[in-house]
Amino acid sequence: MNRILSTYLTPLFHFGSLTVTDPDGQSSRWGDGTGKPLHIRFNSKAAEWGVAINPGLKFGEAYMNGGVDMVEGTIFDLLSLVFRNGGSDATSEPWMRAIDRTRLLFRRYIQNNTPRRARANVHRHYDLSSQLYDLFLDADRQYSCAYFEDPNVTLDQAQLAKKRHIAAKLCFDRPDLRTLDIGCGWGGLGLYLAQHLDAKVTGVTLSDEQLAIARRRAADSGLSGRADFRLEDYRDTQGPFDRIVSVGMFEHVGLDFYEDYFGQCARLLDDDGVMLLHTIGRTQEPANTNAFIGKYIFPGGYLPSLSQVTKAIERSGLIVTDFEILRLHYADTLRHWRERFEARRDEAKAIYDERFCRMWEFYLAASETAFRWQDLVVFQIQLTKKLGTLPITRDYIYETETRLRMKEQAASRTERLESWDDRNAAE
């Protein structure tokens, strides 16, 4: 086996059962022999050398391109074993630290998310075939962390609970509140707010595919008068708004644009307004974006530490009025996505190809392990301009969630009755 790779693996696996076969057919074993047997095979010297020198990027690339195969177990099983053994602390070799420092030097260029570049980055990921997302997302196409009030609920129930939880924190105390959804996706949250809270929603996205679907959904549900979706950069949006919400978009802003982002939100938010930011973040000190995900999945993306976010908020003049950290909710969300994608992998391969499927398998597995065993969580940050804008206890959040559950149930009963009437009329 490659001597550098062997040196790296020796202190890594304290437990587990991993067999590694090199391109010459020689096998080595790592771990204490416990647990599920795993076996990987390197198919080329180039793949083996690449992983030895730069595992953060090259292992994902080798798996994606067929330079590495799983002989026993899955890529998720392997990454789980790595990180349960403390894999995030194992990349401490001098050359690996040098690679991280070099990536940090180029961060400003990589995350230079100007309007034009932001549009191109969004196109790379969110303008993929709509059929792909149907394979693994819930029926409402929520492509962000769900909220598992109970670990046994379905993905659709958990995503509905997420929308309910966010809506309650926004405190819709009257109808017709002007609401901005920054990064509105396929329109699910905006349509929920329009339907259940009587909000007047403006949703902005940089994805053509998302825009077309969001507009179609608004028309089909009779909510076009209350939900207006636009192809627009948030920096060009005109206000004011009574409520601002942003879910899963802040990760694409880029560190150097944080002050611009919160400054724009402050300008757009009415003096008595409320904002809710839902974003992935880190529990530890700032770090580079995962090299593979930054190159192939979310170009220009960055996951901030709490200190980086709050510093920019403080300079904007906005006030943090509530803060919640969702722990492990995204790990469970990604587990559902990963299992759904695997169950329909052949369909994904028919849309794209084997390389694409391997790329997404690695992306979903690496993301889940990061949320389950590393330092990634989700921040929900509530913001206002005045200390007295919201009630001084959190009771209103729980009371609103109860009322919204009742509205959802009533709407579901109505939809079932209408569907039953339609079927009878057709007969």
N, C-alpha and C positions, 0 to 999 in steps of 0.2 A: 504494500500500500504506500501511497505518497507519504513521505516522511513528515512533511509539514502538517498534512491532514491528520496523521496519526498523533502527532504532538498535541494538536488541538482537541482531538476526541478523548484522549486518555484521561484528563481531569474532569471532563464534562459529565460522563455518565456514571453517577454513583449508584443508580439502581436502574432496573429495566433489562430488556433482552434485545439487543440490536446486533444484527449481522450485516457487515458491509463487504460486498464483493467488488474488487477493483477490476479494471478493464482486462487484466491478464487472467481473470478467473480465480484469483486468490481471495479467500474469505477471512475476515477477522471479526471477533466478537467483542462487544462492549456491554458494560453493565454487570449486575450481579446475577443475571439469569432469571429474575422474577418478572412476573407480569406477562402481558401478551407478546409473543415473539414477533419481532419486526425484522424485515430484511430489505435492504436497498442494494441496487447494482449500478455501478458506474459503467456506462457504455463507451466512454472514450477518455483518453488521457487529458484532453482539453477540458472536459467537464470536471474531472477530478482535480486538476490544477486550479481551475477557476474557483471551485468551492474552497479549496485549501487557502487560497490567497484572499478571497473576498466573499465569505459565505453569505453576508447580508444581502447581496445582490445575486451572486452567481448560483446559489443553490436553487432559488426560484427559477432563474433562467434555465438551468440545466434540466429541472423537472419539466418546465414548459416546452422545451425544445427536444425532449427525449434523450438528453444526455444522462439522465438518472431515471431509473424505473423502480417502483415499489414491487418487490417480489412477494412479500408478505406484509399485510396491513395496508393502511391508507396514508396519504400525505398528512392528514389530520392526526392520525395516531403518532406519526413520527414527530411532528412539530410539538404535539402535546408532551411527548416524552422529553424532548429537548428543553422545553421551558419549565416543566416540572422539576427537571434537574438543575434549574438555575441558568438556563441557556443565555438569558439576557446579560448575565455577569461574565459569561465565558469569552466574550469577544474582546479580551483585554490584551491580546498580543500587540506589540508595538506597531506593526504594520496596519493592524485593524484600526487602532486609534488614529493613525495617520490618515487612513481613508476617511474616517469620520470628520477629522479636522478639515480635510480638503473639501468634503461635501459642504461643510459649514461655510467655507470661504465662498462657495458658489451659490449659497442660499439666496442671496439677493437677486441673482440672475434667474434662478429656477423659479422663485416665487414672485417675479416681477409681473404681478397679475393686473396689468393695465386692462382697460375695457376690451381691447382687441384680443389680447392674449387670454383673458378670462373666457371670452366667447369660444376661442379655439379649444381651451381645456375642457369646457363643458361639452363641446361637440364630440371630443374623444370618448367620453364615457356615457353621457346621457342621451346622445343621439344614436346609440346602438339600436338594433331592431327592437321594436316594442314587443315582439313575440318572445324575446329573450327574457324580459322582466316578468312576463306572464308565467314563466316556468317556475319561478321561486318566490315571488312577492305575494302578499295577501291580495284579496280581491280589490282593495282600494288603492293598491300600488304605493304603499307607504315604504319608502326606501330610506328609513332611518330607524333609530332605536325604538323598539316597542316598550310598553310599560306592563310588566307582568304582576298584576295584583295578586295572582295565584300562579304558582309554577306549573299548574296542570291545564291552564287555559290554552286555547288554540292561538295560533299566530294572528288570525283575524280579530279575535277578542282582545288580544294584547295591544294591537295597533289601534283599535277603537278606544281602548282605555287611555292610550297615549294622547290621542286627540282630545278626549274628555278632560284629561289632567291639564293639558296646556290651556284649553279654553277656560277652565275654572280659574287658573292663575291670571288670565287676562282680565277677569272680572268684568264681563259684559253686563253692566247694570241697567242698560236701557237699549231699545232697538235702534237700528240704523247707525250704529257707530262705524265711522270710516276706518277700515282695517287694511293694513298693508301686510302682505305675505311675501317676504323677501326670499326668493328661491322656492317658488310655489310647487315645484315638481309637477306631477300629473293632476294637481288640483284638489286632492283629497281633503286636506285640512281646510282650505278655503271654502270648499263646498259644505263641509261640516259646519263651519262658523256661520255661513249664510243660511243654512237650513235650520239649525237648532238655536242660534243666537240672534237671528235676524240682522246679522251684520251686513254692511255694504263693503264687499271685499275687492281689493285690487291685488292681484297676484302677478309677480314679475319673475321671469325666468329667461335664461339665455339659450335654452334648448328648443329648437324647432319642433322636435318630436313631442316633447312634453307639452308645449303650447297647444299643438293641434289636438291632443287628447284632452287636455284640460278644458278647452273651449267646447269640444264635442260633448263632454260630460256635463258641462253647465247647461248646454242647450237641451240635452236629453232629459235632464232632471228639472227643467223649467226654472232654472236659477240664473239664467243669463243676465237678468236685470239686477241681480244682487252680487254676482261674481264676475268680475271683468279681468281676464287674463291677458297679459301683454308680454311681448318679446322686448325686454328692457333691462338695462343695467341699473342696479339700485342707485348708482351714482347720478343717474339722469332723472330719477323719479321726483315728482313734485308733490308737495304735501299741502296742508297738514293732514295728519291722521290721528284718530283717537286711540287706536291700538296698532301696534306693530308686532309681528311675530316672524321668527326666522328659525327654521328647523333643518338642520343638516346642510346649511349653506356656508356657515362661517368658516368651516374647514377649508374652503376654497378661496378665502379672502387674501391670505398671505400676511405674514407678520408685519411687514413694512406698511401695510395698508390698514392696520387696526385702528389707528387714530382717525383716519379718514372715514372708516366704516361707522364708528360710534359717533363721530362728529356729524355725519349725514343723518344718522338715526335721530340724534338730538334735534337737528333742524327740522326733520319731518314730523316729529312727535309733538302733538298739542301739549300745552302747558299742564293740562290735567290728564294727559295720556298715560298709557301703560304699555310696556314692551316686554316680550318674553323671548329670550335667546336660548335655543336648545342646540348644543354643540358637543362634539367629542373633545375631551381634554385629557391632560396628564395629571396624575397625583404627585409626580415627582418633578425634578428640575427640568428645564427645557432640554429637548433632544431633537435630533434629526428625524425627519419623516422616514419610515421604512423605505429602504432603497428600491426594492422591487415594486412596491405599491406606488411610490412616487414616480417611477419611470413608466410603468405599464398600465396602472389603473387610474390614479388620480394625479395627473401632472399638475404641478403648481400647488398641491395641497400641503397643509401644515396643521399639526395638532398641538395646540398651545398648552402651556402650563397655566395654572390659575393666576399666578403673579403677572404673566404677560397680558392676560385678559383684563384683570382689574386695574392695572396701571393705565391702559388705554381708556377704560370707562371713566376713571377718575378725571382724566384730562378733558373728557367730553362734556362734563357738567351733569351727566346722568347719575342717578342714585341707585345703588343696589338695595332693593327692598326685600328680596327673598332669594335664597340660594339653595338648590337641592342637587345632590350628587347621586345619580342613578348608577348603582354598583351592580355589575353582572347582568343587568337587563339587556345590554347589547350582546353579551356573550350568548345569552339564550336566544336572542333574535337571530344572530348569525348561525346558531345551531339549526334553527328551523330553515333558514335560507340554504345552508350547506346540504342538509338532508333532502330538501325539495329539489335542489339543483341536481344532486346525484341521482335521485329517482327519475329525473327526466333528462339525463345527460345525453341520451341518443338524439333527443329533439334539439338540444343545443348544438350538438355536432352537425345536425342536418342544416341548421341555420348558418353556422360558421364552419369550424373544422376541429380536428383533434387538438391542435396546438392551443386554440382559443379555450377549449374545455379544460385543458391542463392549467392554463393561466388562471382561469376563474376558480378552479379547485384550490389552487395554491393561495389565491387572494382571500377566498372565504375561510380557508383553514387558518391561514396566518392571522387574519383579523380576529377570528374567534379566540385563538390562543392568546393573542395580545390582550384582549379584554378579560380573559379568564385567569391568566397567570402573570401578566405584566402590569403596567401602570396606567392603562387606558380606562377611562370612565366617561360618563356623559354629564355635562354641566347643564342645569336649567337655571338661568339667571333672569330674575324679574327686575325691571328697571322703571323708574319714574323720574319726573323732574322735581317733585315736591314730596316731602315726608308724609303729608297728610292725605295723599291721593287715595290710598287704599285703607281698608280696615286694619286695625293695629293687632289683630290676632289672625291666625290662619283658618279660623272656623269657616269663613266664607268659601274657601277652596273646597272643603269637604261637603258643605251644604250644596254648592253648585254642582259638584259631581253627582250627588244624589238626584238632584232635579234633572240633570242631563241624562242619567240612566233611564229615568221614567220617560223622557221625551224620545229617546232612542227606541225604547220598547214600544211606545205608541206608534212611532213612525214605521217600525218593522211590522207591526200588526196591520197597519194600513196598507203597506206594500204587499203583504201576503193576500189581503182581501182583494186588492185591485188585480193582482195576478190571477187569483181564483175567478174573479168576474170575467177577466179577459179570456181565460180558457173556456169558461162556460159559454160566452158569447160566440167564440170560434166554433164550438161544437153545435 
